[in-house]
Structure formats: C-alpha cells, structure tokens
C-alpha cells in the first residue's frame, strides 16, 4: 500500500503537473502505489476549499510542492505549505530548472529535487 501524496501547485502551473509526476516516478520519489492527490474539491454542502485542503493535507503522508514564480505568489500554495508545516508533514520541493525563484526560508531546509520541464 502506498502513501498519500498531496501535490501543491499554482493553478497557472497545472499543465506541468503530469510531467513533474512522471519524472518523480522515474526517480522513485513517488511510486505507482502512491495515492496522488492533485485536485481537491469541497464535497459537503457548506464545506469550503480551506476545509477541503486542510482535510486532504491532514490525510497526506507527504506533500510535494511545485515551486515556481506563480507558486511563490499564490495565496493557496502558501496556505497549503503553512498547513503542511503545522501538521509536520514530509515536504518535498520541486524546483523547475531555470524557472524557480529563490526559496523562502521555510522551504530551504526541505528535501528538494530539480527537474527540467520541457
């Protein structure tokens, strides 16, 4: 049985997600047995995106953040990172070769992997 892997990314980076996951799989950072969550949606009436994100992050074993210029400016990505940190989740930062901005201090001590995305 695999882990629950939550992927945090800016909506502008959605087209890159599949390529990133493919490369993480090739490097054996994630496995085919892992349950990878790339989208979450409020299920119950009255539930908010914040509630849904908190629930998904609580259930996650590992959080992968795709760090880009858009992610650095995204309120949601920063919320998800703060929540992951507060919950003590394993965090893996994906740096996009030649496209990722400098890491903020809260990400500098996390596991990181640099990928070249076509």
N, C-alpha and C positions, 0 to 999 in steps of 0.2 A: 504494500500500500504506500502510495506516495504522500508527499507533503501538500499542504495548501499553500499556494504561492499567489500573492496579491501583487499585481503589476500597477504601479503608479506612473502616469504619464500625462502630459498636456494634451488636450483634445487636438491641437494642431499636429501632434506627433503620431496620431492614430495610424497613418499609413506606414509607419516604421515598425509598429509593434510586432507583426508577424515575422519580419526579417530578424529583429532582435531576438525573439523567442527561438527561432530556428538556430541562430548562432549560439545562444546559450545552451541549447540542446546538444549541439555538436561539441561544445566544450564540457559537457556533462555537468553544467551548473544547475540545469533543470533536467528532469528525466521524463520519459513518456508516461510514467506512473503518477507524476505530479498532477494535482488538480489546479490548473492555472486560471485565475480569475482576472479577466481584463476589463470586464464591464460589470457594473452593479446597478441595480435599479430599485427604487422603493417598491416593496411588494405589497405591503398592507396599506390600506387607506389611512392617511394621517402620518405615515412614515415619511421621513424626509431623506434627501440624499445624504445628509450628515449622519443620520441614524443608520442608514444602509452602509455607508462607508465604515462607520465605527464597528458595526456587526461583522462586516467582511474582514476588517483588519484584526478584530478580536479572534476570529476563526483561523487567521493565517498563521502559518509556521514561519514563513519567510516573506519579506517584502522586497520586490525589485523595483527600483525607480529608474526610469529612463531620463537621464539628466541632460536637458537641452536649454537653449535660451528661452524657449516657450515655457518649459517646466519651471525655470527659475522665477518667472513672472506669474505663474499660475497659483491663485489662492488655494485651489483644490489640492494640487500637488503638495504645497506647503502644509496644508491641513493634514493630509494623509501621512506625510513624513513626521509631523509633530505627534500625531496619534500613534504611529508605529513606534516612535521613540518612547512615548509614555507607556506603551504596553510592553516594552522591552523586546520587540521583535528583531529577529536577524534581518539586517538590511544589506542589500547588495545594490550598489550604484553602477549603472551602465553609463559609461562615458562614450559619446559619439565622437570618433576620431575627427579632429579638426573642426568640430562643431559645438562642443560642450563648453559652456562658460566655466569660470573658476568655481570650485566647490565652496559652499558656505562652510563655516566651521563645524556645524552639526553633521556634515557628511564626510569631513576629511578623515575621520577615523573608521569609516565603514569599509567593508570589503568592496572592491571596485574592479570592474573589468572594462577595458576599452575595446570597442568594436568599430570596424569600418563598415558603414552602411552605404550601399550603392545609391 
